[in-house]
Amino acid sequence: MSHLALIDLDVTFDTSLGLVKAVDKISFDLIEKETLALVGETGCGKSVIAHSILRLLPANAKVRGQILFRDQDLLGLNEKKLAQIREKEIALVMQNPSLALNPVFSIGHQMTEPLVMHKSMKKKDAIRTAKDLLKRLHFKGPDNALRAYPHEMSGGMKQRILIGMAVILNPQIIIADEPTKGLDSGLRDMVLQELRLVKEIDHSSMIFISHDLDAVKEISDRTAVMYSGEIIEIGPTEEFFQKPLHPYSIGLLESLPRRGFNPIPGTSPSLIRPPEGCKFHPRCPYKKEICVQKRPDYVMEKNRDVKCVLYS
């Protein structure tokens, strides 16, 4: 059963250098209780998708298409209705806790405010709920954590606080935007464990955005590979890691240190003046003449959708 559906999502930014095509006709369903990973190089559009869903893009962004949640298009809702969905129904775990947490308010204030505002809880009940959640997130001294201010916490602790703030209202969908970025292996494992924990307790679905392919392999059910604003391959995570189909996907996995650290030659194309045909063809070792001329359509291959003429 589909929990969220993106249909022909198209996002452009009007800049002084020209029109930037950040997301190019993307469609996918987020299935109930699944974790869908979005992977790809920096600037491929992963975070733009996350911010499009919650309509958190800057004023120079133009969004077309549909984002369907509970049979309503989020792009067509007024701000009042959208505010009710943010945090309560669809929550974002941001990638930079130092910027996401307010330095002048205690952790307790920041965690209990949504409960008081959205659930009309009394302050003491909100504190009890926040304390219980911090215990679930393996805080040994939840009282001390609630009294603390962001600057008094380590990076890993702040990341866990962001997870707690995102899920405290039991959202149906969690969007985790690079939640393990900058963390050492121990903290990374802890964050992944806690994301799994809150997802299972609340029966949530999750969109997991990451450069960390090891984390993606560990936590996700399906993986969508993005390149230059497009999803070029999507399917079950286990199958993707066993045998990637798209030449870019193959190169992405070959660039991992345990596979010899062989980076893909060249650089990502301009989002203002992308190449004709397949956007990956300037870097592709398998390109054919048609790749330069025509943008490929999706082909169903081995339980996956892939945009490549090799499978036509």
GIJOQUI-V368950 format. One record per residue. N is the residue number from 1. PHI is phi as a letter, one per 40 degrees, with the letter a starting at -180 (NA if undefined). Layout:
BEGIN
n & phi
N & PHI
N & PHI
END
This chain:
BEGIN
n & phi
1 & NA
2 & c
3 & c
4 & a
5 & b
6 & b
7 & b
8 & f
9 & c
10 & b
11 & b
12 & b
13 & b
14 & c
15 & b
16 & c
17 & c
18 & h
19 & c
20 & c
21 & c
22 & c
23 & b
24 & b
25 & f
26 & c
27 & b
28 & a
29 & b
30 & b
31 & c
32 & d
33 & g
34 & c
35 & b
36 & b
37 & c
38 & b
39 & b
40 & i
41 & c
42 & d
43 & g
44 & c
45 & h
46 & c
47 & c
48 & c
49 & c
50 & d
51 & c
52 & c
53 & d
54 & c
55 & f
56 & b
57 & c
58 & c
59 & c
60 & c
61 & c
62 & b
63 & b
64 & b
65 & h
66 & b
67 & b
68 & c
69 & b
70 & f
71 & g
72 & b
73 & c
74 & c
75 & c
76 & b
77 & c
78 & c
79 & c
80 & c
81 & c
82 & c
83 & c
84 & c
85 & c
86 & d
87 & g
88 & c
89 & b
90 & b
91 & b
92 & b
93 & c
94 & c
95 & c
96 & b
97 & c
98 & c
99 & c
100 & c
101 & c
102 & c
103 & c
104 & c
105 & b
106 & c
107 & c
108 & c
109 & c
110 & c
111 & c
112 & c
113 & d
114 & c
115 & c
116 & c
117 & c
118 & c
119 & b
120 & f
121 & c
122 & c
123 & d
124 & c
125 & c
126 & c
127 & c
128 & c
129 & c
130 & c
131 & c
132 & c
133 & c
134 & c
135 & c
136 & c
137 & c
138 & g
139 & c
140 & c
141 & b
142 & c
143 & c
144 & c
145 & c
146 & c
147 & c
148 & c
149 & b
150 & d
151 & c
152 & c
153 & b
154 & c
155 & c
156 & c
157 & c
158 & c
159 & c
160 & c
161 & c
162 & c
163 & c
164 & d
165 & c
166 & c
167 & b
168 & c
169 & c
170 & f
171 & c
172 & c
173 & b
174 & b
175 & b
176 & b
177 & c
178 & f
179 & c
180 & b
181 & c
182 & g
183 & c
184 & c
185 & c
186 & c
187 & c
188 & c
189 & c
190 & c
191 & c
192 & c
193 & c
194 & c
195 & c
196 & c
197 & c
198 & c
199 & c
200 & c
201 & c
202 & c
203 & f
204 & c
205 & c
206 & a
207 & b
208 & b
209 & b
210 & a
211 & c
212 & c
213 & c
214 & c
215 & c
216 & d
217 & c
218 & c
219 & b
220 & c
221 & c
222 & b
223 & b
224 & b
225 & c
226 & b
227 & a
228 & f
229 & g
230 & b
231 & c
232 & b
233 & a
234 & a
235 & i
236 & d
237 & d
238 & d
239 & c
240 & c
241 & c
242 & c
243 & a
244 & c
245 & b
246 & c
247 & d
248 & c
249 & c
250 & d
251 & c
252 & c
253 & c
254 & c
255 & c
256 & c
257 & d
258 & c
259 & b
260 & h
261 & f
262 & b
263 & c
264 & c
265 & c
266 & g
267 & b
268 & c
269 & c
270 & c
271 & c
272 & c
273 & b
274 & c
275 & c
276 & c
277 & g
278 & c
279 & c
280 & c
281 & d
282 & c
283 & b
284 & c
285 & c
286 & b
287 & c
288 & b
289 & c
290 & c
291 & c
292 & c
293 & b
294 & b
295 & c
296 & c
297 & c
298 & c
299 & b
300 & c
301 & a
302 & f
303 & g
304 & b
305 & c
306 & b
307 & c
308 & a
309 & c
310 & c
311 & b
312 & c
END
